[in-house]
Amino acid sequence: DVKVTQSSRYLVKRTGEKVFLECVQDMDHENMFWYRQDPGLGLRLIYFSYDVKMKEKGDIPEGYSVSREKKERFSLILESASTNQTSMYLCASSLRTLGYEQYFGPGTRLTVT
Amino acid sequence: QKEVEQDPGPLSVPEGAIVSLNCTYSNSAFQYFMWYRQYSRKGPELLMYTYSSGNKEDGRFTAQVDKSSKYISLFIRDSQPSDSATYLCAMTLNTGFQKLVFGTGTRLLVSP
């Protein structure tokens, strides 16, 4: 059974802080993704990675960076958190050959005050 | 205009009703069409996928794709309160393509 875990369910940070969101998957998936989910806007792709140390920008990469040092772990970094980054952050993973089947973690609700 | 349009709802139905959820899209190159279900405070999970046009059935769920109209549907027969969730449509170009384009989701409420 595929499992994607995220380091925190709820997080409260102050404006200007550096924030790290961690994601780990246990099914040897090549692809990993970070999304944010906002009411009325749906899921928007921030970054994705198709291999260790590889990364690609998604639709809204501004203000974010990522790191993938190991195949099972994908980190999202908010360099200087701002209030407009308050959101639900979802991590997902998939096999390279089955890109339509993404497995999601439970999400991290980040509030920036 | 968004690449994928989906009515946000909420859609409220009584238990046992037939539910129809829909999405329209603009990119005719999409080949794979998915429906994800998201329960409250959980991540989305893949419910069904369809390749190209046609129907696909899985128990009480039927996915339908009409590429000529750029329109996809998910039908739920004999709806149950446990079907109450947000349903997201998603599309991609092919199986190896990493990026999915999601609709905003339709919230479904099935009352006992």
Interface residues (C-beta under 8 A of the other chain):
Chain A: V4 N31 F33 G40 L41 G42 L43 L45 F48 Y50 E56 G58 L90 A92 S94 R96 T97 L98 G99 Y100 E101 Q102 Y103 F104 G105 P106 G107
Chain B: Q6 P8 Y32 M34 R41 K42 G43 P44 E45 L46 Y49 L88 A90 T92 N94 T95 G96 F97 Q98 K99 L100 F102 G103 T104 G105
